[in-house]
Amino acid sequence: MKSKLFYFVFSVFLISCTDDPPIPDDDARLSRQLSRLFEAKEADGFYGSVYIQKEGAVLLERGFGIQNQNPDILNKPYTIFDIGSLTKQFTASAILKLEMDGFLHVENTLMDYFPEVPDDKKDITIHQLLTHTAGFREGIGDDYDIIGADDFIDLAFASPLINNPGTIYAYSNVGYSILGIIIEKVSHTTYENYLRAQLWIPAGMKETGYILPDFKNDRMAIGFMVNKPVGFPNAPGLWADDGPGWHLRANGGILSSVSDMQKWDKALNGETVLNFEAKEKLFFPYVAEDPEESSFYGYGWTVSEAPTKNPVYWHDGGNDVFYAIMFRIPEDKLTMVLMSNRASSFDETVIEEVMELIYNSL
């Protein structure tokens, strides 16, 4: 799920910005302000971890609130969370890595990988799947139904399209799961194996994935619905032995920490994983997400505008228990990653306050 509230919050802040001279930069002061902001949110019930860096200086890297049923065990920067639809940026990056290595092209069609694809879907391209313009609906089953790849494809191909391919942006988890299956077909290994070998390990991310990091429960955040614990995101019965079913796999559900995601941010700043041409494709604003064109979708990233008029690359995701958001403003040398294990409105609305503090300090 990709939250729509962030559009509103971010837009409200942009409108509220003034042309007053900026406050002189003071990283230490800004760090204290950010700490106080999240400490206040913690007192109001925020559970999660936060990483914020600006111009190479880490302004905040802390956990807030409790990690599991034991109130003495608190969230930390290396606590493992369900990062929801932030998963999509990894699926998109894996597709571009395969393209870099000459194994596919984003203009390839479903017919290239699925000879049984029906006529109404045979010309759908990888590019359309990446940009949510393929015409597939958002979902065709419950995230925690344990469904295999073949059955998922049969169900997706039997489902009517909601619009003609290539015409309209319509957010689709189905499309990203199909991309995950294409990754498996082309790489001749599992989705998680490919991402771990080609993206995460080269980036230094040893604790990101579904099952391969062999996560221990004492490192993982348990989800809370208000004050009621609802369990680990990979609890027995929710996933198969090799990870979630395909209603969730490749579009959501990856487990990670703010510590690991800062390594991903660094990898995206260089060419450790993707070269310059691939990253241009990853972040290009291909299609408007709304009639006002206030935001655009790239490949697994939304592109908006910062108060400085520089592009903001961001994505979020959640399941009414866990929530995660990552935004990057490379030209302002600013990155934030927030993860939460307790359903609340703080997770999304706090972004406005963070942005206000940071941009008032520039």
Buried (B, 14 or more C-beta within 10 A) or exposed (E): BBBEEBBBBBBEBBEEBEEEEEEEEEBEEBBEBBBEBBEEBBEEBBBBBBBBBBEEEBBBBBBBBBBBEEEEBBBBBBBBBBBBBBBBBBBBBBBBBBBBEEBBEBEBBBBBBBEEBEEEBBEBBBBBBBBBBBBBBBBBBEBBBBBEBEBBBEBBBEBEBEBEBBEEBBBBBBBBBBBBBBBBEBBEBBBBBBBBEBBBBBBEBEBBBBBBBEBEEEBBBBBBEEEEBBBBBBEEEBBBEEBBBBBBBBBBBBBBBBBBBBBBBBBBEEEBBBEEEBBEBBBBBBBEBEEEEBBBBBBBBBBBBBBBEEBBBBBBBBBEBBBBBBBBBBEBEBBBBBBBBBBBEBBBBBBBBBBBBBBBBB
